């Protein structure tokens, strides 16, 4: 059931991005920057648990769309700090707000203990899968 769940979730995110000009991948970058205020490409890659080079492509898209800016990093000459522009911050704030409204409506009829149990199971599965990969 994980594949249908992930596909449905990605489709819902894509639908929610309709008209924003964002893709699922650029949305992910903006979400991290919204939460962290700023980050380097390697830090974003670590949070997303994907390849740094791929994240660089994603960040380049946000830079080209004037949703983010590159700032000098005093701690590392080659790894710039990426931060949201006012336009990028407003856009991701709106997207997240609409997503939270959808989540609230989807959770109607579920009690807190059911949601907590589901979260506990999913978290345990992720940890076990990661530990299996890391031990190989």
N, C-alpha and C positions, 0 to 999 in steps of 0.2 A: 504493500500500500504506500510505501514511501515515494515511489516514482509518480503515481497519480497525484499525491499530495503536493510534491514539489512542482509538478507541471501546473497544477491548479493555482498554486501560490504565485508562480512566476507570471501566469496569465493574468491574474488579478492585479499584480503590480504593474504589468504592461498596460492594462486597461486604465488603471489609475493615472498613468503617465500620459495618456492620450491628450494631445494639445499642449503639452508642456515643452516639447522638444527634447525631453530627456529620454535616455534609454535605461534599461534596468542597470546596466553597468555604470553609467555616469551618475545615476541616482545613488548607487552604493558609495561612490566617492564622496558625493555631496553630503550624504548622511553621516559619514565618518567625520568630515570636516565640521559639520554642524555640531556634532557631539564634542569634538576635541578642540574646536576653534582653529587649529592649525595642525599640520602634520607633513612629514616628508613622504616621498613616494615609498621608500622602504617600510615606513611605519604603517602606511595605508595597506600595503601588501601584506604585512604581518597581521593586521586586523582582519583583512578579508581572507587570509590564508590562501593566497594565490601568488603566482609568479610576479616579481617586481617589474619585469619588462612589460608584462601585460597591463599592470597598473599604470605604468608610464603612458601607454597608449590611451588608457581611459582618462588620465589626468590631462593629456594633451587635448582631448576632446572638450573637456570642461574649460581649459584655458582658451581654446579657439572660440568658444561660445560666450566668453567673458563672464563665466560663472565663478571662476577662480582666478587668482593671481599668484605668481611666483615671487617669493621674497628671498632676500639673501639670508643664508643660514650662517650665523657667526661661529657655529661649532663645526661646520663641515662645508667646505667650499663647493664641492660637487653635488651635494644633496640639498637642493633648495627647499624652503618651507613653502607649502601650498596653503592658501587660505581662501575663504569664500569672499566674493565681492558682495556688495549690498544686494545686487540682483540675484546672485546665487543663493544667498541666505534667505531672501524672501521666497524664492521658488521652492527650496527644499522644505522650508517651514510650512508652506501651503500644502505640499505633497504629503508630508508626514501627518499634518492635521487631518487631511482627507482620509489617509490610511487608518489613523486611529479611530475615526468615526466608523469606518467599515468594520474594524476589529470589534468595536463596541456592539455594533448591530449583529455581528456574527456570533458574539458570545451570549446573546440573549437566549435564555433557556438552559444555559450551562451553569451549574453551581460552582462555587469557588473551589471546592475539594476536587471536582472533576478536572478543572483546569490545572490545579496544582499537581495532581497525579500525572496528567499528560505531560506537563513540563518536566517533572521528575524523570519520567520514562525516557523522553526524548534526550534530555541532558545526559542520562546514564548511557544511552546508546551511543551518543556522540563521543563521550569520553572513552568508552570501551573500543569503539572503532578506531579512534586515534591512537590509543595505546597499542592496539594490534598492529597498526601500520608502523609505528615508531619502533616496535620490538623486532620487526623483520629485518 
